[in-house]
Amino acid sequence: MATQHSITIKAGGSEKDYWKDLWLNKQLLWILSKRDLSVRYKQTLLGVAWSVLRPLMTMTVMVFVYSYVAKLKADPGIPYPLMVLGGLTIWTFFANTFTQISNSILINHNLVSKVYFPRLLMPLSSVAVGFVDFLITFGIYLVVTVIFQTPISWQVVFLPCFILLTFITSMGFGLFFAVLNVRFRDIGQLIPFMVQVGMYVCPVAYPSSLVKGTWYEKYYNLNPLVGIIDGFRWCLLGSKSYFNPQSLYSTVITSSIILVISLIYFRKKENTFVDHI
């Protein structure tokens, strides 16, 4: 028999019991996650195949433009398509998760206006879509390693750390824009533009070794995604892939601070969502 519990909303009690309510509603988190996954592929022509075709087509275009047209080179000993797909795998996880979280409140506007539950469940449930896409793209990467006969390095044991950092970074930025998206609807148009520009700012299709020793390298490393992408590729490709451990300082510090600030901001504005929706 399922355990039942009741929630009493009273003055001063909301803040104190918020995290307890979040845990008690974990089943709702599971339901919302399954719904988001089913809606993503509902009434589509190719269904889940889109999650396979997108990274493959993106990788093909990037390899052609950056390798054959721009004549950029990967780090020595690394096939260019494998370098691109490695960066694209973790970037896709960040971009999809960030986008889903940023739109999560508006997508669930009917629930927000009708029933009480911790609103943080909606951004958390949005992570499922990005993570499933990540797993599919990672599976494609493993197939490509076999084609290019490039084995996974032993550093792969550190891979969960960079996946966790990606989650923290996407959640931090996503929560902040989720609140803004409720209040200012044009933020919804800004988010895809930011993701598009971010793909070129981050070392997705080129190695960070190109900026090594330049005067702007220290500013380049302030981007929290640089350490994540380079570290992710280092986990898969080993020491052949350029990775500056110092870039992780910016990643850990910036992402942690943004997540804390975004959580505080989200909690402060949470009770006003229904007024703007």
N, C-alpha and C positions, 0 to 999 in steps of 0.2 A: 504494500500500500504506500502511495506517495505521501511524503511528509507535507503537511499544510502549515502555512504560517500567515499571519495577518500583519498588515502595515498600518500603523496609526500616524497620521500626519498631524503634528502639533507644533506650536510656536517653539523655536529653539531646538527642536528634536531632529530636524531634517539634516543639519550638518553633522550632528553627533552620530546618527545612525546611517549615514549615507553609504559608507564603505561596507557596512553590514548588509544593507539592502542590496548592494551591488553583488555580493556573494550569494545572497538568497535568491536572486533573479538569474543565476547562472544558466538555468534551463531556457530562459528567454533569450539569452545570448546565443545559445545553440540553435534555437528556432530562427532567429534573425539571420544567423550566418548561413543556414541551409537555404533560407528564402532568397538571400542575396545571390547565392551561387546558382539557384534554379532560374531566377529572373535574368541573370546575365546571358544565359544560353537559350531562353525561352523564345520560341517563334523565330529562330535564326535558321538560315539556309544550311550552314555548315556546322553549326553547333560548336562543340569543343574543338573542332578542327581549326577554328580561328586562332586559338591559343597556340597552335603549332605553326600555322602559316605566318602569323604576324612576326615572330622573332626571326624566322627563316628569311622572309622577304626583306625585313629591316637589315639583317646581317648582310644579305646579298647586295643591297643598295649601298650600304656603308663601305663594304669591301671594294666595290667598284669605284666609288667616288674618292675614298681616301687612299686606297692602295694603287689603283690603276690610273686614276686621273691626277690626284694630288701627289702621287709618288711617295707617300709616307711609308715608313718601315716599322714593323713590330720590333720588339726587343729580340736580340739575336737568339736563334734557336726555337722561336715560337711562330707557328703558322699564323698569318694575319687573320684569317677567318676565326680561328680559335680564340685569339686575343679579343676580337670584337664581340664574339658571342659570350665570352666570359664577362666582359663589362656590361653587355646588354642584359644578361641574366639577372644580375643584382640591381641594375638600374630599373629594369621593368618592375621588380618587386617594390622598390621605393616609389616609382612614379604611379603605379596602379594603386598602391596602398594610400599614398598621399591624396590622390584624386578621390578615391572612394570615401575616405574619412572626411575630406573637405565638403563633400556633398551629402554626407550621411544624415544630417539633421533635416535638410529639405526633402530628401527622399522619403523620410519617415514622418512627414509633417502630420499625417492623419493620426498617428500614434501619439505624437507630442501633444496634440490638442484634445485628446480624448481620455487618456489614462495616465496615472502616475507610475513611473518607474525611473531608476537612475538613468539619466540621459546619456551618460558615458557608455552605456551598453551599445548604443548605435554606432559610435566610432569604432569600438572594439570589434563589433560584428563585421564591420567593413573590411577588416584585415584578412578575413577568410578568402575573399576573392583574389586579392593580391598574392596571397601565399600559394593558392592553388595554381595560379598562372606561373609563379616562380618555380614550383615543382615541375610543371610541364616543360618550361624552358630549360631547367636544369637537366631534365631527362634528355632533351635534344642535345644539350652540350655533351653529355656522356656518350651519345651516339657519334657525335662529330669527333671526339677524342679517339674513338676506335678507327674512324676513317683516316685520320691524320697520324695514327699510330703514336699518339702522345699520351703516355700514362698519367694518371692523377698522382701528384706528389704526396709525400707523407704529411705535409703541412695541412692537408685537408682536415686534420683533427681540430684545427682552429676555426673551421668554417662556421660552426654555430655562433661563435662570438661576433662575427661580422654580420650574420643574419640578425642577431639580436640588436646590434648597433643600427642596422637599417630600420628595424621595427621602431626603435626609440626615436630615430630621426624623423621618420615619416609620421609617427604619432604626434611628435612635438609640433611640427609644422602644420600637420593636418588639423589638429584640434584648434589651433589659432585661426586658421582660415575657415574652419567650420562655423565658428562663432561669427566671423565677419560676413560669411556667405548668407547667414540668416538676416543680418541687418542691412547689408548692401548687396543687392542681387547681381550687380555687375561684376562682383568678385568671381562669380561662376564663369564668366568669360575670360577672366584673367588667369585662372588656374591652368587651363590647357596651354595657354601661351607660355606660362612659366615652365611647365613641363617640357615643352618643345625647345625653348631656349636652353633649359638646363641640360638637355642631352648633349648640346654642343659645348657648353661650359665645362662639363665634367668629362673625364678621360674615358669615355665609353668606346669610341672608335679610334683612339690614338693613345700611345703610351705616355705616361707622365715623365718618362726619361727625356722627352723632348724639351721640357722646361728646366731640366736639371742644370744648375749652375747659372741660370739667368737671374737678372735683378728682381724679377717679379715672382720668383719661385716661392718666397715666403708668403706673399699675398695669395698666390695660387693655392697653397696648402691650407689657407684659412677656410676654404670650402670643405665642409664636413663630409661631402660625398667623395672627395678625392681619396681620403684615407680608406673609406669603405670599399670603393671600387678597386683601388690598387691592392688592398689587403685581400679582397676576395679572389682576385686573379692570382695573387701570390700563393694563396691556399691551394689553388687548383694546379698551377703551373710550376710552382716551386721557385727557386732562386733565379731562374731564367727571367722571370717577370719582375720588372722594376717595382720596388716598394720602399718608400721612405717611412720608417716607423714613426718619425717625428710628426708626420701628418695625422697620426692617430690622436695626438694631444688635442688638436683642434676639434676632431670628430667627437671625442668623448666629452670634452668640456662644453663645447657649443651645444651639442645635442642634449646633454643632461640639463643644462640651464634652460634651453628652449622648452623642453618637456615640462619642467617644473613650472615655469612661467605660464605656459599654455594650460596646464591643469588648473592652476589658480584662476586664470582668466575664464576658462570654461565654466568652472564652478560658480564664479561670480555672476556670469551672464546666463546661466542655465535656466533660472526661473523667469527670464524675460523672453525666452524663445517663442512661447505661445503668443505673446503680444505682437511679434513681428511676422509670424507665419499666418 
